[in-house]
């Protein structure tokens, strides 16, 4: 078993999917005071993506889809979407996880940022992401 520590540098963002975009936006922005960094209507998926900043260092990505299914495991469903860990090299960290017997999805590139990323799951099925710094 590979015992090299993973190169996780910190928490990159937390993403959640809401069922009522206006209500959730008001809650996070007006009630909690998170700062809007970007608000994007994503035509291809007919969905909203709201990037919020907290404490000057952390991001919450709030998504809304018109017909998000309930889940424990559907990727675009209401509730916590995933936790993302910032890494220098997603491919190296993917290999390190796989060496530990953890299945990891293929590396993809984020069309909005050009950064590489991949997903894997914790023992309870919670989606986790490695996201390029």
WOSUL-V313713 format. One record per helix or strand of 3 or more residues. SS is the DSSP state (a for helix, b for strand). FROM is the first residue (numbers start at 1). TO is the last residue. If there is no record, write none. Layout:
ss-><SS;SS>
from-><FROM;FROM>
to-><TO;TO>
This chain:
ss-><b;a;b;a;b;b;b;a;b;b>
from-><8;21;35;43;47;58;79;90;116;127>
to-><18;31;42;45;54;65;87;99;121;132>
